Amino acid sequence: MSDERYSPVALAALLAAVIMWASSFPLLKLALVHLPPITLAAIRYSIAAVFMISILLAKFGMR
């Protein structure tokens, strides 16, 4: 096994992804008690779209 070092930023990003992924299942189960599945899907995709658009605008800017 090689002795490679990983950057703290990469490890923090990996940890954040693991926490978000692991917490999504219990939160989704709790949310399904109060909202229909189609509403939850719309909310999730809307939040993802806002993040993706902000990343695109930050990278390429408005032309």
N, C-alpha and C positions, 0 to 999 in steps of 0.2 A: 504494500500500500504506500502510495507516495505521501510526502509530507507537504501537501499544498495548503496554503492559507486562504481563507475566504474573507472577503471584505465585510466589515460590520454592516454596511448598508445592504449588501446582498442577504446576509443572515437575518437582518431585521425585516426585510421585505418577505423573506420566506416564512418567518414567524408570523407576520401579519396575515399572510395568505392562509396559513394553517389555522389560525384563530378564526378568521372570517369563515372559512370553509366548515370548520367544526361547529361553529355557533349557528350556522344557517339552518341546520336540520331541526334542532329543538325550537328555534324561533319560528320557523315555518309551521311546525306542528301546532304551536301556540296560536299563531295568527290564523290558521285555518279554522279555529273554533269561532272566530269573529267575522271573517271575510270569506267570500267564495274564492275558489282557486283562480278564476279568470281575473279577478281584481288584483290578487297578489301577483300574478304574472305580469299584469300591466304595470304595477308599481315597480317591480324588480327591473323590467326592461326600460322603464322611464328613467330610473336612477342610473342604470348602466349607460343609457344614451347621453345623459347629462355629463357623466364622467368622460365618455369617449369623445364627445364634441369638444369639451374643454381641453382634452389632451391634443386633439387635432388643431384647435385654434392656437394653443400654446406652441405647438411645433411648427405649424405652417403660417399662422397669422391670418388675419382677414385681408384678402386681396381686393 
